[in-house]
Each structure stands twice: as structure tokens, then as C-alpha cells.
Amino acid sequence: MWDNLGFALALVLIAEGLLPFLSPRLWRSTFERMIALENGQLRFIGFISLLAGVLLLLVF
């Protein structure tokens, strides 16, 4: 189980690091737009991300 958790964490870090590495200007612009969102909008985005992750876990 700990091996899988480490593998999952590594994949998250790789995915999170790709955009700032490949296109820092786009990443900065996206981050600035996210800061301007309301709390409800951010919660909705977070909920959709959680739901997508749970669905992926169920599929695989």
C-alpha cells in the first residue's frame, strides 16, 4: 500500500510540475485567474476534481 501511495504522490508532483516547467507565463496567468475566482467557484472546481479522481479510481 505504501508503495502505491508513493507512486501516486510522485505522479501528482509530476503533473503539477509540468505546466510551470513547460510554460511559466501560461501557468502564472492561469494562477492569477484562479485567485480572482469566488470561493464557491473554487469549491465547485475542487468538487469536480475530486469526483473525477474517484471515478478514475473506480474505473481502474
C-alpha positions in Angstrom: 0.0 0.0 0.0 2.8 2.5 0.9 4.4 1.8 -2.5 1.2 2.7 -4.3 0.8 5.9 -2.2 4.3 6.9 -3.0 3.7 6.2 -6.7 0.5 8.3 -6.7 2.2 11.2 -4.9 5.1 11.1 -7.5 2.5 11.2 -10.3 0.7 14.2 -8.7 4.0 16.1 -8.3 5.0 15.3 -12.0 1.5 16.5 -13.2 1.7 19.7 -11.0 5.2 20.5 -12.2 4.6 20.1 -15.9 2.8 23.4 -16.7 5.2 25.7 -14.7 8.2 23.9 -16.3 6.9 24.0 -19.9 5.1 27.3 -19.9 5.7 29.5 -16.8 3.9 32.5 -18.4 0.7 30.5 -19.0 0.9 29.0 -15.5 1.3 32.4 -13.9 -1.7 33.7 -16.0 -3.8 30.7 -15.0 -2.9 31.1 -11.3 -3.8 34.8 -11.4 -7.3 34.0 -12.9 -7.8 31.3 -10.2 -7.1 33.9 -7.5 -9.9 36.1 -8.9 -12.5 33.3 -8.6 -15.1 33.3 -5.8 -15.0 30.7 -3.1 -18.0 28.9 -4.5 -16.4 28.6 -7.9 -13.2 27.2 -6.4 -15.2 24.7 -4.3 -17.1 23.6 -7.5 -13.8 23.1 -9.3 -12.4 21.2 -6.3 -15.6 19.0 -6.2 -15.3 18.2 -9.9 -11.7 17.3 -9.5 -12.5 15.0 -6.5 -15.3 13.4 -8.4 -13.1 12.8 -11.4 -10.5 11.2 -9.2 -13.0 8.9 -7.5 -14.4 7.9 -10.9 -10.9 7.1 -12.2 -10.2 5.0 -9.1 -13.4 3.1 -9.7 -12.6 2.5 -13.4 -9.0 1.4 -12.8 
